[in-house]
Amino acid sequence: MTTAPKKESAFMKALKPSAQLAAVVGADPLPRTEVIKKLWEYIKAHNLQNPANKRNILCDAKLKAVLGKDEVTMFELTGLAGKHLS
């Protein structure tokens, strides 16, 4: 019995980041999961979590170019970043 090759899920498909997103995560095509992981690495490395409410992210200039706001919640992060993937 042979198994059919596994279909790649939409989450695992490598997508090209926009120029604004590439400034944060790099220009190579990445799956959505990796993009979000790299965004979190950037947020933690630059200490951008709101100290009063860790679920909120305070955007610096690079993140604001991607997310469009001064402050976003962690729940908005994937939706806003997804608009920069094609």
N, C-alpha and C positions, 0 to 999 in steps of 0.2 A: 504494500500500500504506500503510495507516494503522497506526500502532503503538498497542497498547492502553495506556491510562494505567498508569503505573507503580504497582504496589501498594506501599503504605507498609509497610516492615518493622516488626516489633514493636519493634525498637530505636529507630526513629525516631518512634514514636507518642508524643505529648506526654502525660505522666502528671502527676497532681496530687500534689505532695509533702505529707507529713504536717506537722503543726504543728512538730514537732521538726526535721524536715529543712528546712522552710521558713525556720527561724531561721538556717540556714547558706547555703542556695542561693537563697532568695527564694520567694515564694508562687505565682508563675506556673507553669502546667503546662509541663513540659520533657521532651524525650526523655531516655532513660536516659543516652545518651552525654554530653549536656550536663550532667546532674546530676553524673556522675563527674568531668567536667572542672571544674565549679565546686567540687566537694569538694576536688580537688587544688589549685585556686587558693587555697582557704581554708587548707588544710594548709600550703602553702608560705608564704603571707602571714603565718601565725601561727607559723612555724618549729616545726611539730609532728612532723617526721620524727625518729626516734630517731637521734642522732648516731653511735652505735655500730653501728647497723644501719639503713640508709636505707630498707629494705623495710618497716620497722615504723613505725606511726603512733601517736604518743602523744596520746591524746584529751584535749582540754580539756572543760569542762562541756557546751558545745553539742554537740560531737561524741559525747561519751559518751551523751547523751540519744538520739542516733540509732543509734550502733553498740553501745551496751550494755556496753562494756568499757573498761578504762583504756588498753589497748594492743591494736591489731589489725595484721595483716599487710596489705600492699597487695592480696593475693589475696582476702582476706575482705571488703574494702571494698565491692565491687559487690554481693555477696550480701546483706550486712547493710543497705546503703542501699536495695536493691530492695524490702525489706520495708516501706519507708516511702513507696512509690509506689502510687497506685491510679488 
